[in-house]
Amino acid sequence: MTENKETKIDYGIILSVMLLAIISIATIFSTTYLTGNTGIGATLMQVIWYVVGTVAIIVIMQFDSEQLWKLAPIAYGVGLFLLVLVLFFYDRSLEFSTGAKSWFKIGGLTFQPSEIMKVAFILMLARVVTKHNGDYPTHYSKADFLLLGKIMLTSIPPLFLVMLQNDLGSTLVFIAIIIGLVLISGVTWKIILPVFSGVAALGGTLLALVVYDRDFLLQLGFKPYQFSRIDSWLNPYGDSGGASYQLIQSIKAIGSGKMFGKGFGTSEVYVPVRESDMIFSTIGENFGFLGSCILIFIYFLLIYQMIRICFDTKNEFYAYIATGVIMMILFHVFENIGMSIGLLPLTGIPLPFISQGGTALLGNMMGVGLIMSMRYHYRSYMFSEEDEDFK
């Protein structure tokens, strides 16, 4: 018995991404062109990147799990190479304005390797966990610690290179992906709880040092601009300049939208980089609380569709890939909206599928392509009585 090709395409995901694309293009058009800040070039570039991302989805959908399995180490290696390369050939102007050495600049285009590396990292980490569980089908302490060691060895190189770029936001995304895969990898809670408690304690210690002993953190390589972002989060009205100004203006813009917003194209409150990292402030100001809730609901639908496909598959490798993609998108949404309303520190993380930025959008679309590949190639329970074998 075979399935019709049309049933292998998840139109719920397609619809969600299309709605996000419309919101993205309209919001960037409103922020850049209608307010008179720039020409229509930013909007056209976002349209072009959406076309490129759509092509990427179609191409990735053609890869089944066996091909993705073979591709994972190649993509991981290429990603690491690009992360090393950008440390030597990063764009100086962007490093001056953002503090991060994360972008190549080729002509008028910029390229951020860490965004593509997130997808390659998901593939590689999913392969590592799947292979380990195949070699050790019974979970016991020694096997679980061995798996955590393999995850650490796979994770340290990209984490180290991204930290050298002074890109805290991307570092946190990689950590979120790791946490997601560890939680569903089968590692026992007797091991997970102490490990996560230790990580939480380390995070609390770092936050305490930010407040009471910054000199020590400076010796470890932390940058002053990172402290200013923490300060603006803890006390946004304590300093009216820098990161605090950006956060205060974002909160003002969102609050001024009230319930229904001021209307499309009305941006009366100035917010720095509101077409990219702070684009949620434009949505809040233009469309109000109701429009912001609709956006969050669309994200909910997208994630729900991804989770549903994840539960439908009997392929362990696919399930880990889906978990990584879901964690990547969820953390981006949570952190970006959280920092825009002052609940979380500013990290420079873009809003998925909405913010201006070609590489970030391409990375998200590639993640969607991986999820769509699962639906396109999987055999559902009614057609298969045994687990899928992808190797």
URTA-V814329 format. One record per helix or strand of 2 or more residues. SS is the DSSP state (@ for helix, = for strand). FROM is the first residue (numbers start at 1). LEN is the number of residues. If there is no record, write none. Layout:
ss:from:len
SS:FROM:LEN
SS:FROM:LEN
//
This chain:
ss:from:len
@:5:4
@:11:24
@:41:21
@:65:25
@:92:7
=:104:3
=:109:3
@:113:23
@:141:24
@:168:17
@:189:24
@:214:6
@:224:11
@:242:15
@:279:34
@:316:25
@:358:20
//
